[in-house]
Amino acid sequence: MNEVGINRKRIVGWRNLIGCIIMVWVFVFVIGPLCLKFDPVGEMAEHIRESGIEACGYWWSDVEVFADAEMNCRNTIKYPPGQNISKIK
């Protein structure tokens, strides 16, 4: 590959990186705050704020409450309600 092709690839890579950074910035500072104006999202955010819930804790699998919730979700998917257990193997 010649030098022009390598430079073009480098420019395209930088353009894509900068474009992704701009998209994340727009989502965090423009779209995200606009979503808070919708009633269900705004009410949920207000409840989380008032309750002092650590919202990042939803992603931690080592917290006991979330581990139980994950187990319940997995079991619900594996054994859906109303399904005959004797047919599952």
C-alpha positions, 0 to 999 in steps of 0.5 A: 500500500502506498503512502497516500492510502495509509494517510487516507486510512489514518484520516478516516480513522481519526474522522470516525473517532472524532465523530463517535466522540461528538455523538456521545457528547450530544447524547450525554448533554443534549438527548439525555436531558431532553429525555428527562422531560418525558413523564415516565423517565422524569418520574423514575429519575426523581424517585432514584434521586429522592431515594438515594439509590446508587443507580450504577449499582444496577450493573454490579453483579456482586450486590446480593439484591441484583444477583437475586434479580438476575437469577430470577430473570434467568429462571423466568427465561429458562422456565417460562410461566405456564410451561409444564416442567415435566417437558423441560430437559 
